[in-house]
C-alpha cells in the first residue's frame, strides 16, 4: 500500500483509541460526505477508504451519530422557531388592525378640522363683505321707540348680536310665520350660546303699530322680542339704512285700510353694529340657528351677556 493509504489506516487506528466527545468534534469539523479533496501526493481512493474507516469506527463507539444528529436537529429547530416568530409577528404586514384604526382616526380628524376651517373662513368672508371701502353698507344709526315707550337706538345694539326683522302687525300670513320661525331660532341660539342675541322687529306701518299694539302682538310669539316704532320719517330712514323696501303710504286717515309690501329678511348684525348676513325665507329655523350660532362662536371679542331688558 502506498504512503497515503498507510497514513489513513494509522489515523483510523488512532481514532478508535480516542474518547467519544473528541471524536465527534473532530469528525464534524473535518468530514464532509461529498468532499473530493485529494491528499497531497496520494490518490482520492485512499482518502475515501480512510474516511470510511473513520465512519465505521464512529458507529462502533455509538456517540458520533447521536451527537451529530442532536446538533443538526437543535440548530434546525431553533432556526424554524425564529422564522415562525417573525412570520407570526408580521402576519398582517405593516397594515394590521391597530395601524388601520389609527390611520382612519387620523384621516377623520384631519377631514373634520379642514372642513371646519373651510366653513369658518367662508363665514368670515361673508361677515367682512360689507366692511371694506366702496362696498354698500347695510345698517346704520337710528333712533326709535320700543314697545314700552322707551327710546331705543342703534347704540343699544352694541355688545351683542342682533337679529332684525321688518314687518307689521296687520300682516295676514307672512309676518306671523316668520316671527314663529324667529322665536324658534332665538331659543336655539340662546340654548347654545346664551343670551347674546337681541331679537328686534321694526314696524313698517308706524301709523297703526304704536308701542301698545306692538307689545300685545309680539307677546304672542316670544316674551323676549323687542318691537320698535316711531314717526314715519324715522322708520323710512331706518328702512333705507338696512336696504329694506316697503310701500307704506306716508299719510293715511285714521281707520283707513291698506296693504303694506316689504322685504322679507332677517338681518344679522354683529356686536359692533356691522352687517353680517341676511337670512331669507329659504332657511329653516334649524339652519338659520346654526348660521347665527356659528357666527357668534367665531366672534373673538367680549360679548355682553347681561340683558338691559331685565
Buried (B, 14 or more C-beta within 10 A) or exposed (E): EEEBBEBBBEBBEEBBEEEBEEBBEBBBEEBEEEEEEEBEEBEEEBBEBBBEBBBEBBEEBEBBBEBBEEEEEEEEEEEEEEEEEEEEEEEEEEEEEEEEEEEEEEEEEEEEEEEEEEEBEEBEEBBEBBEEEEEEEBBEEBBBBBBEEEEBEBEBBBBBBBBBBBBBBBBEEEBBEBBBBBBBBBBBBBEBBEBBBBBBBBBBBBBBBBBEBBBEBBEEBBEBBBBBBBEBEBBBBBBEBBBBEBEBEEEBEEEEEEEBEBBBBBBBBBBEBBBBBBBEEEBEBEEBBBBBBBBBEBBEEEBEEEEEEE
